[in-house]
Amino acid sequence: MLSKFANLITFRAIAELKSEATRTYAGYLWWVLEPLLSLAVYYVAFKYIFHRETKNFLMFLFSGIVIYRFFASTATRSAASISDGHGLMQLVYVHKSIFPLSVVMVNLVKFLITLLLVIVVSWLFEILPTWAYLALPLLIVLELMVVTGVSMICAAITPFFPDFKLILNTLMHLLIFLSGVFHDIGKLSPQMQSLIRLNPIAVLIEQYRAILLQGQWPSPQSLVPVLAESIMFLAIGWLLIHKFNRYYPKIS
């Protein structure tokens, strides 16, 4: 049963990746172009308009954008995933968690590609790899857990409250400014640091940068709360979808 479940998610993810590539002229190249275009806009704004002088600001910004986009784009796309799967639900019984999980898998592939791009570009800027790179898989797994949990919660809620998609888009635009994408959290006041670090994505961005830009090992003390939050999100997301699993075809 578990293998069939995994195979179905994989099949849907592969089909979606191929479909995305055929919807634009750039195809798979768009997965790289999209974050680069975002980088160009934010870099010009913060470097030349707001005169941000952070060391290695280009890489500082690029890493934050790539990490945050994985979270934000997956959560927002997952929110509509169960409703969008109405046709399949009418044809065959499937556990409705496959819909957000397929979105997570699609975006994970794109995230890994863009993260590799961040690493390569950092080398071009002579920010050389260190042994701390060995901790990158740990951060990827932690972020995947957070993203999956939040995505499942969003997917579970939206069929009952369709307007939640609009609220979520607004929240994601706000959260980018509270995740350390554009600024160094460590330079804020202690009270503000404590507040922002309640956001697991802000902590993960900070720890990714410690590895990629500073060659430092991530802080276990900072990551333990992220692990706890990710487990909580996963549990809530799974329980919600499982509880309403048979109701979704009637309301989607």
C-alpha positions as CSV (number, residue, x, y, z in Angstrom):
1,M,0.0,0.0,0.0
2,L,2.7,2.4,0.9
3,S,4.7,1.7,-2.2
4,K,1.6,2.3,-4.4
5,F,1.0,5.6,-2.5
6,A,4.6,6.7,-3.2
7,N,4.4,5.6,-6.8
8,L,1.3,7.6,-7.4
9,I,2.8,10.7,-5.9
10,T,6.0,10.2,-8.0
11,F,3.9,9.6,-11.2
12,R,1.9,12.8,-10.6
13,A,5.0,14.8,-9.9
14,I,6.8,13.7,-13.0
15,A,3.7,14.4,-15.1
16,E,3.4,17.9,-13.7
17,L,7.1,18.6,-14.3
18,K,6.8,17.6,-17.9
19,S,3.6,19.6,-18.2
20,E,5.2,22.7,-16.8
21,A,8.1,22.4,-19.2
22,T,5.8,22.3,-22.2
23,R,3.7,25.3,-21.2
24,T,6.5,27.9,-21.9
25,Y,9.0,28.4,-24.7
26,A,11.9,28.3,-22.2
27,G,10.8,24.9,-20.8
28,Y,12.9,23.6,-18.0
29,L,15.2,26.6,-18.3
30,W,12.4,28.7,-16.7
31,W,13.1,26.9,-13.4
32,V,16.4,28.8,-13.3
33,L,15.3,32.0,-15.0
34,E,12.5,32.7,-12.6
35,P,14.6,33.0,-9.5
36,L,17.3,34.9,-11.4
37,L,14.7,37.5,-12.5
38,S,13.5,37.8,-9.0
39,L,17.1,38.3,-7.9
40,A,17.7,41.0,-10.4
41,V,14.6,43.0,-9.3
42,Y,15.4,42.7,-5.6
43,Y,19.1,43.3,-6.1
44,V,18.5,46.6,-8.0
45,A,16.0,47.7,-5.4
46,F,18.0,47.0,-2.3
47,K,21.5,47.7,-3.6
48,Y,20.9,50.8,-5.7
49,I,17.7,52.3,-4.2
50,F,18.0,51.4,-0.5
51,H,21.8,51.2,-0.7
52,R,22.2,48.0,1.2
53,E,25.9,47.4,2.0
54,T,25.8,43.8,3.3
55,K,29.0,41.9,2.4
56,N,28.5,39.6,-0.6
57,F,25.0,41.0,-0.9
58,L,24.3,39.3,-4.2
59,M,24.8,35.9,-2.8
60,F,23.2,36.8,0.5
61,L,20.1,37.8,-1.4
62,F,20.2,35.0,-3.9
63,S,20.4,32.3,-1.2
64,G,17.5,33.8,0.7
65,I,15.3,34.1,-2.3
66,V,15.8,30.5,-3.4
67,I,15.2,29.1,0.0
68,Y,12.1,31.2,0.7
69,R,10.6,30.6,-2.8
70,F,10.6,26.8,-2.1
71,F,8.5,27.4,1.0
72,A,6.2,30.1,-0.4
73,S,5.5,28.7,-3.8
74,T,4.9,25.2,-2.5
75,A,2.4,26.4,0.2
76,T,0.5,28.6,-2.2
77,R,0.3,26.0,-4.9
78,S,-0.6,23.2,-2.5
79,A,-3.5,25.3,-1.1
80,A,-5.5,24.7,-4.3
81,S,-4.2,21.2,-4.9
82,I,-7.1,19.2,-3.4
83,S,-9.8,21.4,-5.1
84,D,-7.9,21.1,-8.4
85,G,-7.9,17.3,-8.0
86,H,-11.7,17.1,-8.0
87,G,-11.8,15.3,-11.4
88,L,-9.6,12.5,-10.2
89,M,-11.4,12.2,-6.9
90,Q,-14.6,11.5,-8.8
91,L,-13.0,8.7,-10.8
92,V,-11.1,6.8,-8.2
93,Y,-10.5,6.7,-4.5
94,V,-7.2,8.2,-3.5
95,H,-6.0,9.6,-0.2
96,K,-6.2,13.3,-0.7
97,S,-2.7,13.9,0.8
98,I,-1.3,12.8,-2.6
99,F,-2.3,16.2,-4.1
100,P,-0.2,18.5,-1.8
101,L,2.6,15.9,-1.6
102,S,2.8,15.9,-5.4
103,V,3.2,19.6,-5.4
104,V,5.9,19.3,-2.7
105,M,7.8,16.8,-4.8
106,V,7.6,19.0,-8.0
107,N,8.9,22.0,-6.2
108,L,11.6,20.0,-4.3
109,V,13.1,19.1,-7.7
110,K,13.1,22.7,-8.8
111,F,14.5,23.8,-5.4
112,L,17.4,21.4,-5.6
113,I,18.3,22.7,-9.1
114,T,18.3,26.3,-8.0
115,L,20.1,25.5,-4.8
116,L,22.9,23.9,-6.9
117,L,22.9,27.1,-9.0
118,V,23.4,29.1,-5.8
119,I,26.4,26.9,-4.8
120,V,28.0,27.2,-8.3
121,V,27.5,31.0,-8.4
122,S,29.0,31.3,-4.9
123,W,32.1,29.4,-6.1
124,L,32.4,31.9,-9.0
125,F,32.5,34.7,-6.4
126,E,35.3,32.8,-4.7
127,I,33.2,31.7,-1.7
128,L,34.8,28.2,-1.7
129,P,33.1,25.1,-0.2
130,T,34.1,23.9,3.3
131,W,33.4,20.7,5.3
132,A,30.3,22.5,6.6
133,Y,28.7,21.5,3.2
134,L,28.2,18.1,4.8
135,A,25.4,19.6,6.9
136,L,23.4,20.8,3.8
137,P,21.3,17.5,3.5
138,L,20.2,18.0,7.1
139,L,18.9,21.5,6.3
140,I,17.2,20.3,3.1
141,V,15.4,17.6,5.0
142,L,14.3,20.0,7.8
143,E,13.1,22.5,5.2
144,L,11.3,19.7,3.3
145,M,9.5,18.7,6.6
146,V,8.4,22.3,7.3
147,V,7.3,22.9,3.7
148,T,5.4,19.6,3.6
149,G,3.6,20.2,6.9
150,V,2.6,23.7,6.1
151,S,1.5,22.7,2.5
152,M,-0.7,19.9,3.9
153,I,-2.3,22.3,6.3
154,C,-3.0,24.8,3.6
155,A,-4.4,22.1,1.3
156,A,-6.6,20.8,4.1
157,I,-8.2,24.2,4.8
158,T,-8.8,25.7,1.4
159,P,-11.6,23.4,0.2
160,F,-13.7,24.6,3.1
161,F,-12.6,28.2,2.8
162,P,-11.7,29.0,-0.8
163,D,-10.8,32.6,0.1
164,F,-8.0,31.3,2.2
165,K,-5.9,31.2,-1.1
166,L,-6.1,35.0,-1.3
167,I,-5.3,35.4,2.4
168,L,-2.3,33.0,1.9
169,N,-0.9,35.0,-1.0
170,T,-1.0,38.2,1.1
171,L,0.6,36.3,4.1
172,M,3.5,35.1,1.9
173,H,4.2,38.6,0.6
174,L,4.4,39.8,4.2
175,L,6.4,36.8,5.5
176,I,9.2,37.4,3.0
177,F,10.1,40.5,5.0
178,L,10.0,38.5,8.3
179,S,12.2,35.7,7.1
180,G,15.6,37.4,6.8
181,V,15.6,37.3,3.0
182,F,16.6,40.9,2.7
183,H,18.4,41.5,6.0
184,D,20.8,39.9,8.5
185,I,18.7,38.8,11.5
186,G,21.8,38.8,13.7
187,K,22.0,42.6,13.4
188,L,18.5,43.2,14.8
189,S,17.7,43.8,18.4
190,P,17.6,40.7,20.7
191,Q,13.9,41.1,21.1
192,M,13.3,41.2,17.3
193,Q,15.7,38.3,16.7
194,S,13.8,36.2,19.2
195,L,10.5,37.1,17.5
196,I,11.7,36.5,13.9
197,R,13.3,33.2,14.8
198,L,9.9,31.8,15.8
199,N,9.6,31.6,12.0
200,P,11.3,28.3,11.0
201,I,12.1,29.5,7.5
202,A,14.0,32.5,8.9
203,V,16.1,30.2,11.0
204,L,16.7,27.9,8.0
205,I,17.7,30.8,5.7
206,E,20.2,32.0,8.4
207,Q,21.7,28.5,8.8
208,Y,21.9,27.9,5.0
209,R,23.9,31.2,4.8
210,A,26.1,30.1,7.6
211,I,27.2,27.1,5.5
212,L,27.2,28.6,2.0
213,L,28.6,32.1,2.7
214,Q,30.6,31.8,5.9
215,G,31.7,28.2,5.9
216,Q,30.3,27.6,9.4
217,W,28.4,24.6,10.7
218,P,24.7,25.2,11.5
219,S,23.7,25.8,15.1
220,P,22.0,22.7,16.6
221,Q,20.5,25.0,19.3
222,S,18.7,26.9,16.5
223,L,17.6,23.8,14.6
224,V,16.0,21.9,17.4
225,P,13.0,24.3,17.6
226,V,12.7,24.0,13.7
227,L,12.5,20.2,14.0
228,A,9.8,20.5,16.7
229,E,7.8,22.9,14.6
230,S,8.1,20.7,11.5
231,I,6.9,17.7,13.3
232,M,3.9,19.7,14.7
233,F,3.1,21.0,11.2
234,L,3.3,17.5,9.7
235,A,1.1,16.0,12.4
236,I,-1.6,18.7,12.0
237,G,-1.5,18.6,8.2
238,W,-1.8,14.8,8.1
239,L,-4.6,14.6,10.7
240,L,-6.6,17.3,9.0
241,I,-6.5,15.7,5.6
242,H,-7.1,12.3,7.0
243,K,-10.1,13.4,9.0
244,F,-11.8,15.1,6.0
245,N,-10.4,12.6,3.4
246,R,-13.9,11.3,2.4
247,Y,-15.6,14.7,2.5
248,Y,-13.4,16.5,0.0
249,P,-15.0,15.0,-3.1
250,K,-18.4,16.4,-1.9
251,I,-17.2,20.0,-1.4
252,S,-14.3,20.5,-3.9
